[in-house]
Amino acid sequence: MRRARSRVRSAEPVSRDAWAVTPHQVTYQGPPAFALRAATVLADSDGVELTSANQPEVLEGADHTVLLALVLKGTSAAVMAALDSVRSELPAEATVTLEP
């Protein structure tokens, strides 16, 4: 006796391009005291997952400046919103950038 396979179909088609969750390389450069805060704000943002982070690297020739490389996973919109959140708190001498 054969059983019919049941297939579950969504009532609404889903566009994979609109919801693509991809890794995004983000770099923080600034005071060491804010590096952890920047990583925390990014990781705690809705729709974003912090998948990796390097140890902050002290930049040669720059007093009290570190470079922190992070990889975030999420939609482009969620990552951009996370960047906006951290940028609103950045010290004047710090930057956070999305690498191409």
PESULTA-V983826 format. One record per residue. N is the residue number from 1. SS is DSSP state (H for helix, E for strand, L for the rest). PSI is psi in degrees with one decimal (NA if undefined). D_FIRST is the distance of its C-alpha to the first C-alpha in Angstrom with 2 decimals. Layout:
n=(N,N)
ss=(SS,SS)
psi=(PSI,PSI)
d_first=(D_FIRST,D_FIRST)
This chain:
n=(1,2,3,4,5,6,7,8,9,10,11,12,13,14,15,16,17,18,19,20,21,22,23,24,25,26,27,28,29,30,31,32,33,34,35,36,37,38,39,40,41,42,43,44,45,46,47,48,49,50,51,52,53,54,55,56,57,58,59,60,61,62,63,64,65,66,67,68,69,70,71,72,73,74,75,76,77,78,79,80,81,82,83,84,85,86,87,88,89,90,91,92,93,94,95,96,97,98,99,100)
ss=(L,L,L,L,L,L,L,L,L,L,L,L,L,L,L,L,L,L,L,L,L,E,E,E,E,E,E,E,E,E,L,H,H,H,H,H,H,H,H,H,H,H,H,L,L,L,L,E,E,E,E,E,E,L,L,L,E,E,L,L,L,L,L,L,L,E,E,E,E,E,E,E,E,E,L,H,H,H,H,H,H,H,H,H,H,H,H,L,L,L,L,L,L,L,E,E,E,E,L,L)
psi=(128.8,143.7,139.0,137.5,132.6,137.8,133.1,125.3,141.1,141.9,-27.3,131.8,144.9,127.3,117.1,-31.3,-36.6,-25.2,25.8,122.3,112.9,160.6,144.2,128.8,123.6,140.6,129.5,136.1,122.2,-160.1,138.6,-31.9,-22.8,-8.5,-44.9,-39.9,-42.9,-45.9,-39.4,-44.1,-43.6,-46.6,-31.6,-1.4,145.2,133.3,10.1,137.8,128.5,111.9,-23.3,154.4,135.3,162.8,142.2,136.0,123.4,127.2,131.7,139.6,1.3,117.1,126.1,42.5,131.3,159.2,127.7,118.1,130.1,152.6,122.8,143.9,128.0,178.2,159.9,-39.9,-42.1,-40.6,-41.4,-39.5,-38.9,-42.0,-41.1,-39.4,-46.5,-34.8,-29.5,-16.4,-5.9,138.7,157.3,-34.0,6.0,155.4,152.0,127.9,150.4,120.2,143.8,NA)
d_first=(0.00,3.81,6.66,9.84,12.78,15.68,19.04,22.26,25.12,28.71,30.72,33.61,33.64,35.12,37.81,37.78,41.42,42.64,41.21,41.67,42.40,44.58,47.21,50.81,53.90,56.57,60.06,62.50,66.16,68.74,70.18,68.40,68.69,66.32,63.73,61.64,61.88,60.72,57.67,56.89,57.18,54.88,52.28,52.36,51.92,48.91,46.12,47.81,47.02,49.73,48.00,51.14,54.88,57.66,60.64,63.42,65.70,69.44,70.82,73.94,77.03,75.58,76.80,74.14,71.36,67.89,64.98,61.49,58.44,55.18,51.70,49.96,46.38,45.72,45.91,49.23,50.14,49.52,51.54,54.36,54.50,54.69,57.53,59.36,59.13,60.66,63.24,64.52,65.53,66.79,70.34,72.57,72.65,68.86,66.22,62.44,60.91,57.55,57.58,56.29)
